[in-house]
């Protein structure tokens, strides 16, 4: 599980933009799927892609960045 507190430099940023910046190796489609399936939470509550982040918000993401990166990688035959 990934968990961290929002710092002053990301205050007012949309959640989806923050996730794309924070996890550039995870496909955007997978980030949106994680938000839709409640694997991303802000302050313990279900997150919305357009949600604006505030200083001190606690962002929780189920899984590790390595797992998230591998989740959408195409399988080779």
C-alpha positions in Angstrom: 0.0 0.0 0.0 1.2 3.5 -0.8 0.3 6.2 1.6 1.5 9.8 1.9 0.4 13.2 3.0 -0.2 16.0 0.4 2.4 18.8 0.7 2.0 22.5 0.0 3.4 22.3 -3.5 0.4 20.2 -4.7 -2.4 22.1 -3.0 -5.2 22.8 -5.4 -4.1 20.2 -7.9 -6.6 17.7 -9.3 -6.2 14.2 -8.0 -5.9 12.6 -11.5 -3.1 15.1 -12.5 -1.3 14.5 -9.2 -1.4 10.7 -9.7 -0.1 11.1 -13.3 2.8 13.3 -12.0 3.5 11.1 -9.0 3.4 7.8 -10.9 4.5 8.4 -14.5 5.2 4.7 -15.2 1.6 3.7 -14.5 -0.7 3.9 -17.5 -3.3 6.7 -17.3 -6.1 4.2 -18.0 -5.0 2.1 -15.0 -5.0 5.2 -12.8 -8.6 6.0 -13.7 -9.6 2.4 -13.2 -8.0 2.4 -9.7 -10.0 5.6 -8.8 -13.2 4.0 -10.2 -12.7 0.8 -8.3 -12.1 2.6 -5.0 -8.4 1.7 -4.7 -7.5 5.3 -4.3 -8.8 7.1 -1.2 -8.3 10.6 0.1 -8.6 10.9 3.9 -10.1 7.4 4.0 -12.9 8.3 1.6 -13.6 7.4 -2.0 -11.7 9.7 -4.3 -12.9 11.4 -7.5 -10.6 12.3 -10.4 -11.6 16.0 -10.4 -11.1 16.3 -6.6 -8.8 19.1 -5.6 -6.1 18.2 -3.1 -5.6 20.2 0.1 -2.5 20.4 2.3 -2.5 17.6 4.8 -4.8 15.3 2.9 -3.7 11.7 3.2 -3.7 9.8 -0.1 -3.9 6.0 0.1 -3.4 3.8 -2.9 -3.8 0.0 -2.8 -0.8 -1.8 -4.2 2.8 -0.8 -4.8 4.1 1.2 -7.7 5.8 -1.8 -9.1 2.6 -3.9 -9.0 0.7 -1.0 -10.6 3.2 -0.7 -13.4 3.1 -4.4 -14.2 -0.7 -4.5 -14.0 -1.3 -2.9 -17.4 1.8 -4.2 -19.2 0.8 -6.2 -22.4 1.5 -9.9 -22.2 3.8 -11.2 -24.9 3.3 -14.7 -26.4 
